Amino acid sequence: MTRGENAEVVAEHCDRALVNGRLAPGLGWTDTEWGIELLLLLAVAYAYADRLDRAEGLCTEALRTYESAGWSGGHLALAHAHVGLVHRLRGRLREAETFLRKSLVLAERVGRGLPLYWSATCNLVDTLLVRGHVQEAWEVAEQYNFAPPYPSTIVMPEPRSVRGRLLLAVGRTEEGINELEAAEKATAARGHYNTVSATWAGALARALANEDPRRAAELAATVRRRAERFGTDTAIGEALRLEASLATGKQAASLYAKAVTYLEASPSAYEHAAARVEYGIATRSTSELQRGLTLAESCGADRLVDRAREAIARLV
């Protein structure tokens, strides 16, 4: 999954780890022989491969199991973090924030600097950014030391990409670009080419759109190629939305229309809402903007809601 290989193959390998869609005997959330790492990798791989129903089932089962067993340490913190990740990818941003904040409270009891701590912090910053709560995202990053040096363990989503987006959002553009370029090198070294879990290229393309449009276009083309290789509706839809943001006129409108088609078929409600709003702005369509507004409201994407309302007000 992290390499961005075909998502159908990813899901097939995940399915082979299950028995009739459920965890095999001896591979439960509280069984000690194998630990929980394999199960978490399974849930995350499903989540980023657009199999969010299966990912949510696994993560919810983990949370229920730990609560029933009375476990209150790192295992429960990780369960909350991964339920939060699934909600974030589904576009249930309010719910994601609630679970991720709870995860951090639990993680504090275990100790800072552990992988479980990074997972919760990274996902909470990402969720707050897409909600449009930039100052809160910055405060969380400052409070929980979401900054270099990064852990050697795998963290999803890729942390340099998230911090780079955060720096751009608070106006520290040069630092943000540097962080995204560092993410480019770090992910290449690890063979991490999944454009949904490692979002540096799209963020960097948008940041360079005015000062270096040629490189921005090259980055967008790379995202499109990698997204088509991975093959999920979310990955391809987001790649098209990126290309549309760099285009103008009829070309932009056409690309946004294609992005909407893919993202409507995906489980990613926030990305669908963003594409709808951007398509409505590009085509000056009140009906598309209204649809995007309704979706954004249901997601809890407050900044996107404001953008849609402002665009509608300009048209009426």
C-alpha positions as CSV (number, residue, x, y, z in Angstrom):
1,M,0.0,0.0,0.0
2,T,2.7,2.5,0.9
3,R,4.4,1.8,-2.4
4,G,1.2,2.7,-4.2
5,E,0.9,-0.6,-6.0
6,N,-2.5,-1.7,-7.4
7,A,-5.1,-1.3,-4.7
8,E,-7.0,-4.4,-5.9
9,V,-3.8,-6.4,-5.2
10,V,-3.4,-4.7,-1.8
11,A,-7.0,-5.6,-0.8
12,E,-6.5,-9.2,-2.1
13,H,-3.5,-9.7,0.2
14,C,-5.4,-8.2,3.1
15,D,-8.4,-10.5,2.5
16,R,-6.1,-13.5,2.6
17,A,-5.2,-12.6,6.2
18,L,-8.8,-13.0,7.2
19,V,-11.1,-16.0,7.6
20,N,-14.5,-15.4,6.1
21,G,-13.9,-11.6,6.5
22,R,-12.9,-12.0,10.2
23,L,-9.7,-12.2,12.2
24,A,-8.3,-15.8,12.3
25,P,-8.3,-17.7,15.6
26,G,-5.3,-16.6,17.6
27,L,-5.0,-13.3,15.8
28,G,-7.4,-11.3,18.1
29,W,-6.8,-7.8,19.4
30,T,-6.0,-9.1,22.9
31,D,-4.0,-12.2,21.9
32,T,-0.4,-11.8,22.8
33,E,1.5,-14.2,20.5
34,W,1.4,-12.0,17.4
35,G,0.7,-8.6,19.0
36,I,-1.4,-5.9,17.3
37,E,1.0,-4.5,14.7
38,L,-0.2,-6.9,12.0
39,L,-3.8,-6.0,12.7
40,L,-3.1,-2.3,12.6
41,L,-1.2,-2.6,9.3
42,L,-4.2,-4.6,7.9
43,A,-6.7,-1.9,9.0
44,V,-4.5,0.9,7.6
45,A,-3.9,-0.8,4.3
46,Y,-7.7,-1.3,3.9
47,A,-8.3,2.3,4.8
48,Y,-6.0,3.8,2.3
49,A,-7.2,1.3,-0.4
50,D,-10.7,2.8,-0.2
51,R,-12.0,-0.3,1.7
52,L,-13.2,1.8,4.6
53,D,-16.0,-0.4,5.6
54,R,-13.6,-3.3,6.3
55,A,-11.1,-0.9,8.0
56,E,-13.9,0.6,10.2
57,G,-15.0,-2.9,11.2
58,L,-11.5,-3.9,12.3
59,C,-10.9,-0.6,14.2
60,T,-14.3,-0.5,15.9
61,E,-13.8,-4.1,16.9
62,A,-10.4,-3.2,18.5
63,L,-11.9,-0.3,20.4
64,R,-14.8,-2.4,21.7
65,T,-12.5,-5.3,22.6
66,Y,-10.2,-3.1,24.7
67,E,-12.9,-1.3,26.4
68,S,-14.7,-4.5,27.3
69,A,-11.4,-6.0,28.6
70,G,-10.7,-2.9,30.7
71,W,-7.5,-2.0,28.9
72,S,-6.7,1.7,29.2
73,G,-3.1,2.1,28.0
74,G,-1.4,2.2,24.6
75,H,-3.6,-0.3,23.0
76,L,-6.7,1.7,23.7
77,A,-4.9,4.9,22.5
78,L,-4.1,3.2,19.2
79,A,-7.6,2.0,18.8
80,H,-9.0,5.5,19.2
81,A,-6.4,6.9,16.8
82,H,-7.2,4.4,14.1
83,V,-11.0,4.8,14.5
84,G,-10.2,8.5,14.1
85,L,-8.2,7.9,11.0
86,V,-11.1,6.0,9.4
87,H,-13.5,8.8,10.3
88,R,-11.1,11.3,8.8
89,L,-10.8,9.4,5.5
90,R,-14.6,9.0,5.4
91,G,-15.0,12.8,5.8
92,R,-16.6,12.6,9.3
93,L,-14.3,15.3,10.5
94,R,-16.0,16.1,13.8
95,E,-16.1,12.5,14.8
96,A,-12.4,12.1,13.8
97,E,-11.4,15.0,15.9
98,T,-13.2,13.6,19.0
99,F,-11.5,10.2,18.7
100,L,-8.1,11.6,18.0
101,R,-8.2,14.0,20.9
102,K,-9.2,11.1,23.1
103,S,-6.3,9.1,21.8
104,L,-3.9,11.9,22.7
105,V,-5.2,12.0,26.3
106,L,-4.7,8.3,26.6
107,A,-1.3,8.4,24.9
108,E,-0.1,11.1,27.4
109,R,-0.5,8.5,30.2
110,V,1.8,6.1,28.3
111,G,4.5,8.7,27.4
112,R,5.5,11.0,24.6
113,G,7.6,10.1,21.6
114,L,6.2,6.7,21.1
115,P,4.8,5.7,17.6
116,L,1.2,5.7,19.0
117,Y,1.7,9.3,20.1
118,W,2.9,10.3,16.6
119,S,-0.1,8.6,15.0
120,A,-2.6,10.5,17.0
121,T,-0.9,13.9,16.7
122,C,-0.3,13.6,13.0
123,N,-3.9,12.6,12.3
124,L,-5.3,15.3,14.5
125,V,-3.3,18.0,12.8
126,D,-4.4,16.7,9.4
127,T,-8.0,16.6,10.5
128,L,-7.9,20.2,11.9
129,L,-6.3,21.4,8.7
130,V,-9.1,20.0,6.5
131,R,-11.7,21.4,8.9
132,G,-10.1,24.8,8.4
133,H,-9.1,25.1,12.1
134,V,-5.6,26.2,11.3
135,Q,-4.8,27.9,14.6
136,E,-5.9,24.9,16.5
137,A,-3.8,22.7,14.3
138,W,-0.8,24.8,15.1
139,E,-1.5,24.8,18.8
140,V,-1.7,21.0,18.8
141,A,1.6,20.8,16.8
142,E,3.3,23.1,19.3
143,Q,1.8,21.4,22.4
144,Y,2.7,17.8,21.3
145,N,6.0,18.5,19.6
146,F,4.9,17.6,16.1
147,A,8.1,18.6,14.4
148,P,11.5,17.1,13.5
149,P,13.1,14.8,14.3
150,Y,10.6,12.3,13.0
151,P,10.3,8.7,14.2
152,S,11.9,5.9,12.1
153,T,8.6,3.9,12.3
154,I,5.8,4.2,9.8
155,V,3.3,6.9,10.6
156,M,0.2,7.4,8.5
157,P,-0.4,9.9,7.0
158,E,3.2,10.7,6.2
159,P,4.2,13.3,8.9
160,R,6.5,15.6,6.9
161,S,3.6,16.1,4.3
162,V,1.2,17.0,7.1
163,R,3.7,19.4,8.8
164,G,4.5,21.0,5.4
165,R,0.9,21.7,4.8
166,L,0.6,23.1,8.3
167,L,3.5,25.5,7.8
168,L,1.9,26.7,4.5
169,A,-1.4,27.2,6.2
170,V,0.0,29.4,8.9
171,G,1.9,31.5,6.3
172,R,5.4,30.1,6.8
173,T,5.7,29.4,3.1
174,E,9.4,29.0,2.7
175,E,9.6,26.6,5.7
176,G,6.6,24.7,4.3
177,I,8.1,24.3,0.9
178,N,11.3,23.1,2.5
179,E,9.5,20.6,4.6
180,L,7.6,19.2,1.6
181,E,10.8,18.9,-0.3
182,A,12.2,17.0,2.6
183,A,9.1,14.7,2.5
184,E,9.9,14.1,-1.2
185,K,13.4,12.8,-0.4
186,A,12.3,10.8,2.7
187,T,9.4,9.1,0.9
188,A,11.6,8.3,-2.1
189,A,14.2,6.7,0.1
190,R,11.5,4.4,1.6
191,G,9.7,3.7,-1.7
192,H,6.6,5.4,-0.4
193,Y,4.7,6.6,-3.5
194,N,1.1,6.4,-2.4
195,T,-0.3,9.9,-3.1
196,V,-3.2,9.5,-0.6
197,S,-1.1,8.6,2.5
198,A,1.9,10.8,1.4
199,T,0.4,14.1,0.2
200,W,3.6,16.2,-0.2
201,A,3.5,16.4,-4.0
202,G,0.0,17.9,-4.3
203,A,0.7,20.4,-1.5
204,L,4.0,21.3,-3.1
205,A,2.5,21.7,-6.5
206,R,-0.1,24.2,-5.2
207,A,2.6,26.1,-3.2
208,L,4.8,26.4,-6.4
209,A,1.9,27.2,-8.8
210,N,2.7,30.9,-9.2
211,E,6.5,31.0,-8.8
212,D,7.4,27.8,-10.6
213,P,4.4,26.7,-12.7
214,R,6.5,24.2,-14.8
215,R,7.6,22.2,-11.7
216,A,4.1,22.4,-10.3
217,A,2.7,20.9,-13.5
218,E,5.4,18.2,-13.4
219,L,4.5,17.3,-9.8
220,A,0.8,17.1,-10.8
221,A,1.6,14.8,-13.6
222,T,3.6,12.6,-11.2
223,V,0.6,12.5,-8.8
224,R,-1.7,11.6,-11.6
225,R,0.5,8.7,-12.8
226,R,1.0,7.3,-9.4
227,A,-2.7,7.7,-8.5
228,E,-3.7,5.8,-11.7
229,R,-1.2,3.0,-10.8
230,F,-2.8,2.7,-7.3
231,G,-6.2,2.9,-8.9
232,T,-8.6,4.0,-6.2
233,D,-11.4,6.5,-6.9
234,T,-10.0,8.7,-4.1
235,A,-6.4,8.7,-5.5
236,I,-7.5,9.4,-9.1
237,G,-10.1,12.0,-8.0
238,E,-7.6,13.9,-5.9
239,A,-5.1,13.8,-8.7
240,L,-7.6,15.3,-11.1
241,R,-8.6,17.9,-8.6
242,L,-4.9,18.9,-8.2
243,E,-4.5,19.2,-12.0
244,A,-7.7,21.3,-12.2
245,S,-6.4,23.7,-9.6
246,L,-3.4,24.4,-11.8
247,A,-5.5,24.9,-15.0
248,T,-7.8,27.7,-16.1
249,G,-11.1,28.1,-18.1
250,K,-12.7,25.1,-19.8
251,Q,-9.8,22.8,-19.1
252,A,-10.1,23.5,-15.3
253,A,-13.9,22.9,-15.5
254,S,-13.5,19.7,-17.4
255,L,-10.9,18.3,-14.9
256,Y,-13.0,19.3,-11.9
257,A,-16.0,17.5,-13.5
258,K,-13.9,14.4,-13.8
259,A,-12.7,14.7,-10.3
260,V,-16.2,15.0,-9.0
261,T,-17.2,11.8,-10.8
262,Y,-14.4,9.8,-9.3
263,L,-14.8,11.3,-5.8
264,E,-18.5,10.8,-5.8
265,A,-17.9,7.1,-6.3
266,S,-15.3,7.1,-3.5
267,P,-15.9,6.8,0.3
268,S,-14.1,10.1,0.8
269,A,-16.8,12.6,1.5
270,Y,-14.6,15.6,2.3
271,E,-12.6,15.4,-0.9
272,H,-15.9,15.0,-2.8
273,A,-17.3,18.1,-1.1
274,A,-14.1,20.1,-2.0
275,A,-14.3,19.0,-5.6
276,R,-18.0,20.0,-5.8
277,V,-17.3,23.4,-4.4
278,E,-14.3,24.0,-6.7
279,Y,-16.3,22.8,-9.7
280,G,-19.1,25.1,-8.8
281,I,-16.7,28.1,-8.6
282,A,-15.0,27.2,-11.9
283,T,-18.4,26.9,-13.7
284,R,-20.2,29.6,-11.7
285,S,-22.9,27.0,-10.9
286,T,-25.1,27.8,-7.9
287,S,-26.5,24.3,-7.9
288,E,-23.1,22.7,-7.8
289,L,-22.0,25.1,-5.0
290,Q,-25.1,24.3,-3.1
291,R,-24.4,20.5,-3.3
292,G,-20.9,21.1,-2.2
293,L,-22.0,23.3,0.6
294,T,-24.4,20.6,1.9
295,L,-21.7,18.0,1.7
296,A,-19.2,20.3,3.5
297,E,-21.6,21.0,6.3
298,S,-22.2,17.2,6.8
299,C,-18.5,16.7,7.0
300,G,-17.8,19.5,9.5
301,A,-15.5,21.2,7.0
302,D,-16.0,24.7,8.3
303,R,-13.6,26.5,6.1
304,L,-15.0,24.8,3.0
305,V,-18.5,25.8,4.1
306,D,-17.5,29.4,4.3
307,R,-15.9,29.3,0.9
308,A,-19.0,27.8,-0.7
309,R,-21.3,30.4,1.0
310,E,-19.0,33.2,-0.2
311,A,-19.0,31.9,-3.7
312,I,-22.8,31.5,-3.7
313,A,-23.2,35.1,-2.4
314,R,-21.2,36.4,-5.3
315,L,-23.4,34.7,-7.8
316,V,-26.9,35.7,-6.5
